[in-house]
Amino acid sequence: KHGPKPLQINSNNQLDEIIRILTNEQRRDVGIIVYYVRQVEMIRDYLAQKGIPVAWKTGDGMDLDFKTTNPKIITFHCAKGLQFTDVFLPYCESFRYEDEKAALYVATTRPLEQMYIIYSGSLCAFLPPATSDIYANALIQNGPF
């Protein structure tokens, strides 16, 4: 509603795009929010391999260290009630089911300032089309499609 329009990134290298933004723009209060626990684990491992420390949470019984400026990787379910200055939503091409639609809505309400919608190929049907003026930028494409 208020604040900057979401940015969309269409990339075959979604996690590298997140790394590029994190390192070039010095983001401090970042949430990387995904639907599946295995995505949290994969992103955690990939960023750690690239030398980027993170905090992460996949279940209700886990604590998340909000004192750290490291990016926080969490599931949509764990994101309820939380807000971050900047939110990255990778894999936005893969949502197809109604239960994912409600969870995606929750995720899109988590940023205080900037939201990055990241996908590869086609944006999911639950979000406005890539050509919509709801987004702040034209399509950013990396790699052949």
N, C-alpha and C positions, 0 to 999 in steps of 0.2 A: 504494500500500500504506500508506504512512505520510504523515502530513501532511493538509492540508485536502483536502476533496472538490473535484472539478472544478466550476467554475461554467459554466453554459450560458447562452448569449445567442442568442435567436432574433430576428434583426433584418434588415430590408430594407437597412439601412445599416451593414454589417459593419465597414467601415473607419472610419466615424465613431465607432462604438462603441469600437474600439481607441483612437482618438485621445482620446475622452472619458476612458477609463480611464488612459491614459498621462499626460494633463495633470492630471486631478483627483487621482490617487493617487501621483504622483511615482515611478513605477517606474523602477529604475535598471539592472537586469540582465534584459533582456527579449529573448526570441526570438519572432519571428513566423515560423511554420513552415508551408510550403505544399507541395503536390505538384509543381506545374509551374513551370518557369523563367519563363514569361510572367506568372504570378501574382506572382512576386518582383518583376519589373520593373514591373508595374502598381501594386503596393502601394508600392514605392519612389517611383515618380513621384507617386502620389496624396499620400503623406505629405510629400514634398518640396514639393509645391504648397501644402500646408496649413502649411508652415513648420516641419515636424518633420524634423530631420536624422536619417539612418539610416546604418547600415553594412549591406552586403548581400553575398551570395555565391550563385552559381548553379552553380559547377563546381569540380572538384577542384584546378584550377590557380590558384584565386583565394585570396588571403589575406583573413581577416576580422579587423578591428581589435577585439580584446577589451579594449583599454585604454579605449575610449570607453564612455560610459554611454548612447550612442544605441541605440535598438532595433536588433537584428540580424535581417534578413530573409533566410531561407535556405530551400532545398528540403529535403524529408524526407531525401533522399539525403545532402546535406551536413550534416545534423543528427546523423548517426551519431557517437556518442562525445562529443557536446557536451551540456552541461546549462546551463540558465538558471534564475534564481530564479523568473521568471514566463514562461509560454509561452502564446502565443495561437495557436489553430488555427482560422483562418477557413475558410470554404467547406466545412464538414463535412456539407453536404447532398449533395455531389457524388460521393462515393466509391461505385463500383459494381463494380469489378473486383478479382479476387483479388490481383494484384500491388499494388494500392493498399491492400489490407487489411494486408499485412505492413508496408508503409511507414507506414501510419497508426499501427500498434502502436509502431513505433520513435518516432514523434513524440510519442505519449502518455507515453513514458517519459523525456522530456527535462526536465520541470520539477523544480526542487528544492523549490518551495513551491506556487505556484498555477498551475493550468491553466485557460484560458478556451476553451471549445469554442463556436465561433460558427458559426451557420448561418442560412439563410433558408428558412422553410417547414418542411420535415421533416428531421429528423436522419437521417443515413445508417444503413443497417441493420447496419453493422459495429460501431456503438457501442450501448451500452444505450439503451433508449427514453428519450425526454425525461422521462417520468414516473417513471423509476427513482429509488430512494433513494440511488443511487450519487453523485448530484449534490448539491451543497450548497444549491442554491436552486431555487425554483420557476422556471418558464419566464419569461424576460423577453422581452416582445414589443414591438417598435417598428414602427409602421406597420400598415396593413391587410393582411390575408391572405385 
